[in-house]
Amino acid sequence: MSNIGDTFYRYEDVRYAPPLDEFDNVSGPGRVEVLLRTYLVTKTTPCGVWLDQEKFVNQKLRKQFAHSTKEAAHEAFLARKSRQRSILKAQLRYVEDAITLATKLAKKGL
């Protein structure tokens, strides 16, 4: 169980826009960084903890906003990004199917 003053961790990805030149044209690629955010425990309950950002973490649940170890936070980050990737791949397949269907309809003159 966690105590007041303990640190919780959450990895997050942050995407930065590409830089602009003096004419406001894109000059190079944007970048992505993975940041480790830290939160202090301000209150404990039988079910979990309150963090300094007024966020409650129920430690009895499988999915949590932040974790008591960096390792658990890293695993949760990878799981979130893996799930995001699978969702985006499914959306891409849907879009590609819609484009294929629209192209077939256009060839039929509809």
C-alpha positions as CSV (number, residue, x, y, z in Angstrom):
1,M,0.0,0.0,0.0
2,S,1.2,3.5,-0.7
3,N,1.8,6.3,1.8
4,I,1.4,10.0,1.6
5,G,4.4,11.5,-0.1
6,D,5.1,8.5,-2.2
7,T,5.7,9.0,-5.9
8,F,3.5,7.6,-8.7
9,Y,4.6,7.5,-12.4
10,R,3.0,7.8,-15.8
11,Y,4.8,7.7,-19.2
12,E,3.2,9.9,-21.9
13,D,4.1,10.6,-25.5
14,V,4.1,14.2,-26.6
15,R,4.1,15.3,-30.2
16,Y,5.7,18.6,-31.2
17,A,4.9,20.4,-34.4
18,P,7.7,20.8,-37.0
19,P,9.7,24.0,-36.9
20,L,8.8,26.9,-39.3
21,D,11.2,29.0,-41.3
22,E,11.1,32.8,-41.6
23,F,8.2,32.5,-44.1
24,D,6.1,30.3,-41.9
25,N,6.8,27.3,-44.1
26,V,7.3,23.9,-42.5
27,S,11.1,23.3,-42.1
28,G,11.8,19.7,-41.2
29,P,9.8,17.0,-39.4
30,G,8.0,17.2,-36.1
31,R,9.2,15.1,-33.2
32,V,7.8,12.8,-30.6
33,E,9.1,12.5,-27.0
34,V,8.2,10.0,-24.3
35,L,8.1,11.8,-20.9
36,L,8.0,10.3,-17.5
37,R,5.5,12.3,-15.3
38,T,5.7,12.1,-11.6
39,Y,2.8,12.6,-9.1
40,L,2.9,12.8,-5.3
41,V,0.4,10.9,-3.2
42,T,-1.6,13.4,-1.1
43,K,-4.1,11.1,0.5
44,T,-4.7,7.3,0.8
45,T,-7.9,5.4,1.0
46,P,-8.6,1.7,1.4
47,C,-9.1,1.4,-2.4
48,G,-6.3,3.6,-3.7
49,V,-4.6,7.0,-3.6
50,W,-5.2,10.6,-4.4
51,L,-2.4,12.3,-6.4
52,D,-1.4,16.0,-6.3
53,Q,-3.2,16.7,-9.5
54,E,-6.5,15.9,-7.9
55,K,-6.5,12.5,-9.7
56,F,-7.7,9.3,-7.9
57,V,-5.9,6.0,-8.7
58,N,-7.9,2.9,-7.7
59,Q,-5.2,0.4,-7.0
60,K,-7.6,-2.5,-7.1
61,L,-8.3,-2.0,-10.8
62,R,-6.3,-3.4,-13.7
63,K,-6.1,0.0,-15.6
64,Q,-4.7,2.8,-13.6
65,F,-3.8,6.4,-14.4
66,A,-0.4,6.2,-12.7
67,H,1.6,3.5,-11.1
68,S,3.8,3.1,-8.0
69,T,6.8,1.9,-10.0
70,K,8.5,3.1,-13.2
71,E,8.4,-0.5,-14.5
72,A,4.6,-0.8,-14.1
73,A,4.2,2.7,-15.7
74,H,6.3,1.6,-18.6
75,E,4.3,-1.6,-19.2
76,A,1.0,0.4,-19.0
77,F,2.4,2.9,-21.5
78,L,3.3,0.1,-24.0
79,A,-0.1,-1.5,-23.5
80,R,-1.9,1.9,-24.2
81,K,0.2,2.5,-27.3
82,S,-0.3,-1.0,-28.6
83,R,-4.1,-0.7,-28.2
84,Q,-4.0,2.7,-29.9
85,R,-2.1,1.2,-32.8
86,S,-4.6,-1.6,-33.2
87,I,-7.5,0.9,-33.2
88,L,-5.8,3.1,-35.8
89,K,-5.0,0.1,-38.0
90,A,-8.6,-0.9,-37.9
91,Q,-9.7,2.7,-38.8
92,L,-7.2,2.7,-41.7
93,R,-8.6,-0.6,-43.0
94,Y,-12.1,0.9,-42.9
95,V,-10.9,4.0,-44.8
96,E,-9.1,1.9,-47.4
97,D,-12.3,-0.3,-47.9
98,A,-14.4,2.9,-48.3
99,I,-12.0,4.3,-50.9
100,T,-12.0,1.0,-52.8
101,L,-15.8,0.8,-52.8
102,A,-16.1,4.4,-54.0
103,T,-13.6,3.8,-56.8
104,K,-15.6,0.7,-58.0
105,L,-18.8,2.8,-57.9
106,A,-17.2,5.6,-59.9
107,K,-16.1,3.1,-62.6
108,K,-19.7,1.9,-62.8
109,G,-20.8,5.5,-63.4
110,L,-22.6,5.9,-60.1
